């Protein structure tokens, strides 16, 4: 049985890691941050994929792309994480 990743993710809040875009959705992208097929995935909102206005996620990322992302927050009860490519690029400004 696989260990629950949420406690480990809580210790990584504020850290930058790399993630693979696994799916595009209307308001952002699903990004897998663990380097395995069943790794932890969550949503990166369109506003966190690039600086400035972006109309569609496919304008800035594609499925299979690897990007630096900052683990901005973790919500253990909801088993959700907030990922930001923008904050990973300019961590001193956010």
GROMACS elastic network, one bead per residue, 0.5 to 0.9 nm:
[ bonds ]
;  ai    aj funct       b0    kb
    2     5     6  0.85694   500
    4     7     6  0.70522   500
    4     8     6  0.81233   500
    5     8     6  0.54358   500
    5     9     6  0.61724   500
    5    10     6  0.87982   500
    5    40     6  0.74392   500
    6    10     6  0.61692   500
    6    11     6  0.88501   500
    6    74     6  0.77688   500
    6    75     6  0.85883   500
    6    76     6  0.63335   500
    6    79     6  0.70428   500
    6    80     6  0.87075   500
    6    81     6  0.89431   500
    7    10     6  0.51294   500
    7    11     6  0.67201   500
    7    76     6  0.80407   500
    8    11     6  0.53059   500
    8    12     6  0.66485   500
    9    13     6  0.66174   500
    9    71     6  0.80319   500
    9    73     6  0.88579   500
    9    74     6  0.69892   500
    9    81     6  0.82780   500
   10    13     6  0.56090   500
   10    71     6  0.89911   500
   10    73     6  0.77536   500
   10    74     6  0.59704   500
   10    75     6  0.84853   500
   10    76     6  0.81246   500
   11    14     6  0.87167   500
   11    15     6  0.88278   500
   12    15     6  0.53702   500
   12    16     6  0.82539   500
   12    71     6  0.67412   500
   12    72     6  0.89580   500
   12    73     6  0.89052   500
   13    16     6  0.85606   500
   13    70     6  0.77929   500
   13    71     6  0.50758   500
   13    72     6  0.57433   500
   13    73     6  0.56690   500
   13    74     6  0.70053   500
   14    70     6  0.61996   500
   14    71     6  0.54917   500
   14    72     6  0.55564   500
   14    73     6  0.75080   500
   14    91     6  0.89751   500
   15    69     6  0.84214   500
   15    70     6  0.56150   500
   15    71     6  0.58187   500
   15    72     6  0.78816   500
   15    88     6  0.84242   500
   16    68     6  0.65666   500
   16    69     6  0.55400   500
   16    71     6  0.63817   500
   16    72     6  0.89810   500
   16    87     6  0.87213   500
   16    88     6  0.59391   500
   16    91     6  0.88702   500
   17    33     6  0.71659   500
   17    67     6  0.84046   500
   17    68     6  0.56536   500
   17    69     6  0.55315   500
   17    70     6  0.62852   500
   17    71     6  0.75934   500
   17    88     6  0.82855   500
   18    32     6  0.85895   500
   18    33     6  0.61434   500
   18    34     6  0.82862   500
   18    35     6  0.87865   500
   18    66     6  0.65354   500
   18    67     6  0.54721   500
   18    69     6  0.57279   500
   18    70     6  0.83479   500
   19    31     6  0.57193   500
   19    32     6  0.52046   500
   19    34     6  0.70588   500
   19    35     6  0.78586   500
   19    41     6  0.87725   500
   19    65     6  0.82506   500
   19    66     6  0.54785   500
   19    67     6  0.55188   500
   19    68     6  0.63611   500
   19    69     6  0.65595   500
   20    30     6  0.84053   500
   20    31     6  0.53563   500
   20    32     6  0.52138   500
   20    33     6  0.66015   500
   20    34     6  0.85938   500
   20    35     6  0.83783   500
   20    63     6  0.76675   500
   20    64     6  0.58586   500
   20    65     6  0.56240   500
   20    67     6  0.65017   500
   20    68     6  0.89836   500
   21    24     6  0.75825   500
   21    29     6  0.65363   500
   21    30     6  0.58347   500
   21    32     6  0.64449   500
   21    33     6  0.89892   500
   21    61     6  0.76089   500
   21    62     6  0.67849   500
   21    64     6  0.52835   500
   21    65     6  0.54864   500
   21    66     6  0.64341   500
   21    67     6  0.78165   500
   22    29     6  0.75460   500
   22    30     6  0.56691   500
   22    31     6  0.57108   500
   22    32     6  0.66335   500
   22    41     6  0.84042   500
   22    62     6  0.84921   500
   22    63     6  0.52433   500
   22    64     6  0.61273   500
   22    65     6  0.82644   500
   23    28     6  0.89073   500
   23    29     6  0.57815   500
   23    30     6  0.50982   500
   23    31     6  0.73252   500
   23    62     6  0.81524   500
   23    63     6  0.57129   500
   23    64     6  0.84398   500
   24    27     6  0.82423   500
   24    28     6  0.62542   500
   24    30     6  0.62731   500
   24    57     6  0.65758   500
   24    58     6  0.71334   500
   24    61     6  0.83283   500
   24    62     6  0.74325   500
   24    63     6  0.68246   500
   25    28     6  0.53955   500
   25    29     6  0.55681   500
   25    30     6  0.74267   500
   25    56     6  0.88106   500
   25    57     6  0.73822   500
   26    29     6  0.80624   500
   26    46     6  0.84285   500
   26    56     6  0.67933   500
   26    57     6  0.70818   500
   27    44     6  0.85500   500
   27    45     6  0.59458   500
   27    46     6  0.53012   500
   27    47     6  0.84962   500
   27    55     6  0.87412   500
   27    56     6  0.72320   500
   27    57     6  0.69374   500
   28    43     6  0.69019   500
   28    44     6  0.56304   500
   28    47     6  0.78169   500
   28    48     6  0.82032   500
   28    49     6  0.73405   500
   28    56     6  0.76063   500
   28    57     6  0.53486   500
   28    58     6  0.87262   500
   29    42     6  0.82628   500
   29    43     6  0.57421   500
   29    44     6  0.53447   500
   29    45     6  0.66484   500
   29    46     6  0.72363   500
   29    49     6  0.81453   500
   29    57     6  0.66641   500
   29    58     6  0.88390   500
   29    61     6  0.80775   500
   29    62     6  0.88070   500
   29    63     6  0.85679   500
   30    41     6  0.64524   500
   30    42     6  0.53357   500
   30    44     6  0.61840   500
   30    45     6  0.87559   500
   30    63     6  0.89910   500
   31    40     6  0.84190   500
   31    41     6  0.53612   500
   31    42     6  0.56134   500
   31    43     6  0.62240   500
   31    44     6  0.68032   500
   31    66     6  0.88354   500
   31    67     6  0.89045   500
   31    69     6  0.89782   500
   31    83     6  0.81476   500
   32    35     6  0.75926   500
   32    36     6  0.84233   500
   32    37     6  0.84312   500
   32    38     6  0.85896   500
   32    39     6  0.60646   500
   32    40     6  0.56226   500
   32    42     6  0.66782   500
   32    43     6  0.89619   500
   33    36     6  0.86661   500
   33    39     6  0.66314   500
   33    40     6  0.59879   500
   33    41     6  0.62246   500
   33    42     6  0.83194   500
   33    69     6  0.83784   500
   34    37     6  0.81256   500
   34    38     6  0.80265   500
   34    40     6  0.57718   500
   34    41     6  0.77954   500
   35    38     6  0.85448   500
   35    39     6  0.63635   500
   35    40     6  0.89588   500
   36    39     6  0.51223   500
   36    40     6  0.87556   500
   37    40     6  0.89716   500
   38    41     6  0.84822   500
   41    80     6  0.88178   500
   41    81     6  0.84060   500
   42    80     6  0.67010   500
   42    81     6  0.61956   500
   42    82     6  0.73037   500
   42    83     6  0.75178   500
   43    80     6  0.84029   500
   43    81     6  0.75380   500
   43    82     6  0.67793   500
   43    83     6  0.67566   500
   44    47     6  0.81697   500
   44    48     6  0.61709   500
   44    49     6  0.67414   500
   44    69     6  0.88716   500
   44    81     6  0.89435   500
   44    82     6  0.65983   500
   44    83     6  0.50917   500
   44    84     6  0.61131   500
   44    85     6  0.78227   500
   45    48     6  0.53086   500
   45    49     6  0.66645   500
   45    57     6  0.88403   500
   45    82     6  0.84319   500
   45    83     6  0.78620   500
   45    84     6  0.77520   500
   46    49     6  0.52652   500
   46    50     6  0.73746   500
   46    53     6  0.88090   500
   46    54     6  0.70137   500
   46    55     6  0.81769   500
   46    56     6  0.74864   500
   46    57     6  0.61213   500
   47    50     6  0.63986   500
   47    51     6  0.72381   500
   47    52     6  0.77597   500
   47    53     6  0.74030   500
   47    54     6  0.73984   500
   47    84     6  0.85228   500
   47    86     6  0.81620   500
   48    51     6  0.73889   500
   48    83     6  0.74566   500
   48    85     6  0.56103   500
   48    86     6  0.52640   500
   48    87     6  0.74907   500
   49    54     6  0.85361   500
   49    57     6  0.76094   500
   49    60     6  0.71792   500
   49    61     6  0.77781   500
   49    69     6  0.89786   500
   49    84     6  0.65659   500
   49    85     6  0.51625   500
   49    86     6  0.59324   500
   50    53     6  0.77874   500
   50    54     6  0.72722   500
   50    60     6  0.69781   500
   50    84     6  0.89361   500
   50    85     6  0.68621   500
   50    86     6  0.56079   500
   51    54     6  0.81783   500
   51    86     6  0.62238   500
   54    57     6  0.71377   500
   54    59     6  0.70935   500
   54    60     6  0.77525   500
   55    58     6  0.87989   500
   55    59     6  0.73906   500
   56    59     6  0.55525   500
   56    60     6  0.77757   500
   57    60     6  0.57080   500
   57    61     6  0.60166   500
   57    62     6  0.78655   500
   58    61     6  0.51552   500
   58    62     6  0.57062   500
   58    63     6  0.85753   500
   59    62     6  0.81670   500
   61    64     6  0.87241   500
   61    65     6  0.66037   500
   61    66     6  0.89865   500
   61    67     6  0.88216   500
   62    65     6  0.56100   500
   63    66     6  0.87960   500
   67    85     6  0.69973   500
   68    84     6  0.84181   500
   68    85     6  0.59443   500
   68    86     6  0.88867   500
   68    88     6  0.59578   500
   68    89     6  0.74315   500
   69    72     6  0.86904   500
   69    83     6  0.59686   500
   69    84     6  0.51767   500
   69    86     6  0.76324   500
   69    87     6  0.72890   500
   69    88     6  0.51061   500
   69    89     6  0.80297   500
   70    73     6  0.88670   500
   70    82     6  0.83279   500
   70    83     6  0.56346   500
   70    84     6  0.51282   500
   70    85     6  0.62956   500
   70    86     6  0.81652   500
   70    87     6  0.60500   500
   70    89     6  0.86324   500
   70    91     6  0.82948   500
   71    74     6  0.76447   500
   71    81     6  0.70501   500
   71    82     6  0.61101   500
   71    84     6  0.67614   500
   71    88     6  0.86289   500
   72    81     6  0.74375   500
   72    82     6  0.52865   500
   72    83     6  0.56116   500
   72    84     6  0.65429   500
   72    87     6  0.81512   500
   73    80     6  0.83960   500
   73    81     6  0.56147   500
   73    82     6  0.51024   500
   73    83     6  0.74632   500
   74    78     6  0.88541   500
   74    79     6  0.74684   500
   74    80     6  0.58925   500
   74    82     6  0.64017   500
   75    78     6  0.56257   500
   75    79     6  0.56933   500
   75    80     6  0.51122   500
   75    81     6  0.60835   500
   75    82     6  0.84080   500
   76    80     6  0.65821   500
   76    81     6  0.82950   500
   77    80     6  0.79628   500
   78    81     6  0.88376   500
   83    87     6  0.86904   500
   84    87     6  0.53954   500
   84    88     6  0.64141   500
   84    89     6  0.89084   500
   85    88     6  0.50471   500
   85    89     6  0.63861   500
   85    90     6  0.88932   500
   86    89     6  0.52706   500
   86    90     6  0.64374   500
   86    91     6  0.80920   500
   86    94     6  0.88255   500
   87    90     6  0.51831   500
   87    92     6  0.82586   500
   87    93     6  0.77478   500
   87    94     6  0.60698   500
   88    91     6  0.54735   500
   89    92     6  0.89814   500
   90    93     6  0.56404   500
   90    94     6  0.69339   500
   91    94     6  0.54778   500
